[in-house]
Amino acid sequence: MRFSLVVATRGRVRELDELFASLVAQGRDDFEVIVVDQNEDERLAEVITRYVQKFALSWLRSDVLNANHARNLGLKQARGGLVGFPDDDCVLPPGVLDQVDGAFGTDIRLQILTGPAASPDGGLGSGRWRDAAGTINEENVWTSVIEFNLFLRRGAALALGGFDERLGPGTPLGSAEGNDLVLRGLRAGLKAMYDPELRIVHPDKRLTREATVRAETYGRGLGFVLRRHGVRMGVWLPFFIRPLGGMVLKALTFNFLAVAYYWRTFRGRLAGFRHAEAALVAKLPQMRSEHPLRGPL
């Protein structure tokens, strides 16, 4: 088994069907999908039944509403040499798995590979994305990592302890868990690369009232991870200046929803940066797999 794709899901069915269809279109038979279902009902039964004959598919249940807890459950069950964590509302364009396979196959030192979000309308999706391919470091990790386009050798993911379950959706520190995982990998001396041509399609984030409410939680996660990894001031300071500048510009155009979004973002980042645990060393215990690693991966 070359790939294990762990999908934490809650509240989506049609989108999961579209993800599965895009995996079938990869034209490979060496991947497995591990669905970690956080729903309280059987809404996924039909789509699981429809695809279970098309590729290796496991259906796990979890009553813990925490995306990283779900991802880690799936990681422990993974059998593939390479692991990825696509969101339940993203789509893999044709050839993505071939591209990832080729990168890891060409460079035996490569342990982590990332790419940007792509917009359903074409081009890059929301976020600040690097233009150039290359090595990831503490300065550019913030423009190089998104969880649904993050691939690791399984041994590396396990050795790093997987995702920190104190971060991400379902927690008060609601974002930046992928950045944290990659930074822990860099601290451990692992080689991590970014490829701007490795793109996975994900719905663009839109400025809505719901997004404005979430902005503070997401901001706390980013602020926490910025402080946790002790990045220099020149890296973390712009993350506090930009939302303040955004507030001023949007106030001039009377876009008060955007003003609220930037204010909550700033307030969240500040709270996360000042979090009592943010100054502690970021290291998780090695994770135990249900399927022992065998040979080179």
C-alpha positions as CSV (number, residue, x, y, z in Angstrom):
1,M,0.0,0.0,0.0
2,R,1.6,3.3,-1.1
3,F,-0.9,5.8,0.3
4,S,-3.1,6.1,3.3
5,L,-5.6,9.1,3.1
6,V,-7.2,9.9,6.4
7,V,-10.4,11.9,6.1
8,A,-11.9,13.4,9.3
9,T,-15.6,14.2,8.5
10,R,-18.6,15.7,10.1
11,G,-21.8,17.1,8.6
12,R,-20.9,16.5,4.9
13,V,-22.1,13.9,2.5
14,R,-22.2,15.3,-1.1
15,E,-18.7,16.8,-0.6
16,L,-17.4,13.5,0.6
17,D,-18.9,11.8,-2.5
18,E,-17.0,14.3,-4.7
19,L,-13.8,13.7,-2.9
20,F,-14.2,9.9,-3.4
21,A,-14.9,10.4,-7.1
22,S,-11.7,12.4,-7.5
23,L,-9.8,9.6,-5.8
24,V,-11.2,7.0,-8.2
25,A,-10.1,9.3,-11.0
26,Q,-6.5,9.2,-9.9
27,G,-6.4,5.8,-11.7
28,R,-4.4,4.0,-9.0
29,D,-5.1,1.0,-6.9
30,D,-2.4,1.4,-4.2
31,F,-4.2,3.7,-1.8
32,E,-6.6,3.3,1.1
33,V,-9.0,5.8,2.5
34,I,-9.7,5.9,6.3
35,V,-12.8,7.8,7.0
36,V,-13.1,8.9,10.7
37,D,-16.8,9.8,11.1
38,Q,-17.8,12.2,13.8
39,N,-21.5,12.3,12.9
40,E,-24.0,11.0,15.4
41,D,-26.2,9.4,12.7
42,E,-25.7,7.1,9.7
43,R,-25.7,9.7,7.0
44,L,-22.5,8.4,5.4
45,A,-23.7,4.8,5.0
46,E,-24.9,5.2,1.4
47,V,-21.7,6.9,0.1
48,I,-19.5,4.4,2.0
49,T,-21.4,1.5,0.5
50,R,-21.1,3.0,-3.0
51,Y,-17.3,3.3,-2.9
52,V,-16.2,0.4,-0.7
53,Q,-15.9,-1.8,-3.8
54,K,-13.9,0.8,-5.7
55,F,-10.9,1.2,-3.4
56,A,-9.8,0.1,0.1
57,L,-12.1,2.0,2.4
58,S,-12.3,1.8,6.2
59,W,-15.1,3.5,8.2
60,L,-14.1,4.4,11.8
61,R,-16.5,6.2,14.2
62,S,-15.5,8.8,16.8
63,D,-17.7,10.7,19.3
64,V,-14.9,13.1,20.0
65,L,-15.6,16.3,18.0
66,N,-12.0,17.2,17.3
67,A,-10.5,17.0,13.8
68,N,-6.9,16.2,15.0
69,H,-8.1,13.5,17.3
70,A,-9.9,12.0,14.3
71,R,-6.8,12.3,12.1
72,N,-4.6,10.7,14.7
73,L,-7.1,7.8,15.0
74,G,-6.8,7.3,11.3
75,L,-3.0,7.6,11.3
76,K,-2.7,4.8,13.8
77,Q,-4.7,2.5,11.4
78,A,-2.8,3.6,8.3
79,R,-0.9,1.0,6.3
80,G,0.5,3.0,3.5
81,G,4.1,4.3,3.2
82,L,2.8,7.8,2.6
83,V,0.0,9.5,4.6
84,G,-2.2,12.5,3.7
85,F,-5.1,14.2,5.3
86,P,-7.6,15.5,2.7
87,D,-10.5,17.5,4.1
88,D,-14.0,16.1,3.5
89,D,-14.8,19.0,1.2
90,C,-11.8,19.0,-1.1
91,V,-11.1,17.5,-4.5
92,L,-7.8,16.0,-5.8
93,P,-7.2,16.9,-9.4
94,P,-6.1,14.1,-11.7
95,G,-2.5,13.1,-11.2
96,V,-2.0,14.5,-7.7
97,L,-1.1,11.1,-6.2
98,D,1.3,10.4,-9.1
99,Q,2.9,13.7,-8.4
100,V,3.4,13.0,-4.7
101,D,4.6,9.5,-5.4
102,G,7.2,10.8,-7.8
103,A,8.5,13.4,-5.4
104,F,9.0,10.9,-2.6
105,G,10.3,8.3,-4.9
106,T,12.9,10.6,-6.4
107,D,14.2,12.0,-3.1
108,I,14.7,9.4,-0.4
109,R,15.5,12.1,2.2
110,L,12.2,13.9,1.7
111,Q,9.9,13.4,4.6
112,I,7.3,16.1,4.2
113,L,5.7,17.5,1.1
114,T,3.2,20.3,0.8
115,G,1.4,22.4,-1.8
116,P,-1.2,25.3,-1.9
117,A,-4.9,25.4,-2.0
118,A,-6.5,25.7,-5.4
119,S,-9.7,27.6,-6.0
120,P,-12.7,25.8,-7.6
121,D,-12.8,28.8,-10.0
122,G,-9.2,28.4,-11.0
123,G,-5.9,29.7,-9.8
124,L,-4.8,29.6,-6.2
125,G,-7.3,29.6,-3.4
126,S,-7.6,31.8,-0.4
127,G,-4.4,32.4,1.6
128,R,-0.9,33.8,1.1
129,W,1.0,31.2,-1.0
130,R,4.6,31.1,-2.0
131,D,5.4,31.4,-5.7
132,A,8.6,29.4,-5.7
133,A,9.2,25.8,-4.9
134,G,11.8,24.9,-2.3
135,T,12.7,23.9,1.2
136,I,10.4,24.9,4.0
137,N,11.7,26.8,7.0
138,E,10.3,28.7,10.0
139,E,10.0,31.9,7.9
140,N,8.1,30.5,4.9
141,V,6.1,27.6,6.6
142,W,3.2,30.1,7.1
143,T,2.8,30.4,3.3
144,S,3.6,26.8,2.5
145,V,1.3,24.6,4.6
146,I,-2.4,23.7,4.6
147,E,-3.6,20.5,6.3
148,F,-5.5,19.0,3.3
149,N,-2.4,19.3,1.1
150,L,0.2,17.8,3.5
151,F,1.9,14.5,2.8
152,L,4.4,12.7,5.1
153,R,6.2,9.4,5.2
154,R,4.2,7.4,7.7
155,G,7.2,6.7,9.9
156,A,7.9,10.5,10.2
157,A,4.2,11.2,11.1
158,L,4.2,8.6,13.8
159,A,7.6,9.6,15.2
160,L,6.4,13.2,15.5
161,G,3.3,12.1,17.4
162,G,0.8,13.1,14.7
163,F,-1.2,16.2,15.1
164,D,-1.4,18.1,18.4
165,E,-5.0,17.5,19.6
166,R,-4.9,20.7,21.5
167,L,-5.0,22.5,18.2
168,G,-7.4,22.7,15.2
169,P,-11.1,22.5,14.6
170,G,-13.0,21.4,17.7
171,T,-10.7,23.2,20.1
172,P,-10.3,26.8,21.4
173,L,-7.0,27.0,19.4
174,G,-8.7,26.3,16.1
175,S,-6.0,26.5,13.4
176,A,-2.3,26.1,12.4
177,E,-2.1,22.5,13.4
178,G,-0.4,21.7,10.1
179,N,2.2,24.5,10.6
180,D,2.9,23.1,14.0
181,L,3.4,19.6,12.7
182,V,5.8,20.7,10.0
183,L,7.7,22.9,12.4
184,R,8.1,20.0,14.8
185,G,9.4,18.0,11.8
186,L,11.9,20.8,11.0
187,R,13.1,20.8,14.6
188,A,13.6,17.0,14.3
189,G,15.8,17.6,11.3
190,L,13.3,16.3,8.7
191,K,13.5,17.5,5.1
192,A,10.3,19.4,4.1
193,M,9.6,20.7,0.6
194,Y,6.9,22.9,-0.9
195,D,5.7,22.6,-4.5
196,P,3.4,25.3,-5.8
197,E,2.3,23.0,-8.6
198,L,1.0,20.4,-6.2
199,R,-2.6,21.7,-5.9
200,I,-5.7,20.4,-4.2
201,V,-9.0,22.1,-4.8
202,H,-10.8,23.4,-1.7
203,P,-13.7,25.9,-1.4
204,D,-12.5,29.4,-1.0
205,K,-13.1,31.0,2.4
206,R,-15.6,33.8,2.1
207,L,-16.3,36.7,4.4
208,T,-19.5,35.7,6.2
209,R,-20.9,36.2,9.6
210,E,-20.0,32.6,10.4
211,A,-16.4,33.2,9.2
212,T,-16.2,36.3,11.4
213,V,-17.3,34.3,14.5
214,R,-14.6,31.7,13.7
215,A,-11.9,34.3,13.1
216,E,-11.0,34.6,16.8
217,T,-10.7,30.9,17.3
218,Y,-8.6,30.5,14.2
219,G,-6.5,33.5,15.3
220,R,-5.8,31.9,18.7
221,G,-4.4,28.8,17.0
222,L,-2.0,30.8,14.8
223,G,-0.9,33.0,17.7
224,F,-0.2,30.0,19.8
225,V,1.9,28.3,17.2
226,L,3.9,31.4,16.4
227,R,4.9,31.7,20.1
228,R,5.3,28.0,20.7
229,H,8.1,27.7,18.1
230,G,9.9,30.8,19.1
231,V,10.1,32.3,15.6
232,R,11.8,35.7,15.4
233,M,9.9,39.0,15.7
234,G,10.3,39.7,12.0
235,V,8.2,36.7,11.3
236,W,5.4,37.0,13.9
237,L,5.0,40.8,14.0
238,P,3.4,41.1,10.5
239,F,0.6,38.7,11.6
240,F,-0.5,41.3,14.1
241,I,0.1,44.4,12.0
242,R,-1.9,43.1,8.9
243,P,-5.3,42.7,10.7
244,L,-4.9,46.1,12.2
245,G,-4.2,47.6,8.8
246,G,-7.2,45.6,7.4
247,M,-9.5,47.1,10.1
248,V,-8.5,50.7,9.1
249,L,-8.9,50.1,5.3
250,K,-12.3,48.4,5.7
251,A,-13.5,51.1,8.1
252,L,-12.8,53.7,5.4
253,T,-15.2,51.8,3.0
254,F,-17.8,51.2,5.8
255,N,-17.4,47.4,5.5
256,F,-18.1,46.7,9.1
257,L,-18.4,43.0,8.7
258,A,-14.8,43.0,7.5
259,V,-13.8,45.3,10.3
260,A,-15.2,42.8,12.8
261,Y,-13.4,40.0,11.1
262,Y,-10.0,41.7,11.3
263,W,-10.6,42.7,14.9
264,R,-11.5,39.2,16.0
265,T,-8.5,37.9,14.0
266,F,-6.2,40.3,15.8
267,R,-7.7,39.6,19.2
268,G,-7.5,35.9,18.7
269,R,-3.9,35.9,17.6
270,L,-2.9,38.0,20.6
271,A,-4.7,35.7,23.0
272,G,-3.0,32.6,21.5
273,F,0.4,34.3,21.6
274,R,-0.1,35.0,25.3
275,H,-1.5,31.6,26.1
276,A,0.0,30.1,29.2
277,E,1.2,26.9,27.3
278,A,2.5,28.7,24.2
279,A,6.0,29.0,25.7
280,L,6.4,25.3,26.4
281,V,8.6,23.1,24.2
282,A,6.5,21.6,21.4
283,K,7.2,17.9,21.4
284,L,4.7,15.1,21.4
285,P,5.3,11.4,22.3
286,Q,5.9,9.0,19.4
287,M,2.6,7.4,18.2
288,R,2.1,3.7,18.1
289,S,0.8,2.2,14.9
290,E,-1.6,-0.7,14.6
291,H,0.4,-1.8,11.5
292,P,4.2,-1.9,12.1
293,L,6.4,-0.3,9.6
294,R,8.2,-2.8,7.3
295,G,11.2,-1.9,5.2
296,P,12.0,1.4,3.5
297,L,9.1,3.8,2.9
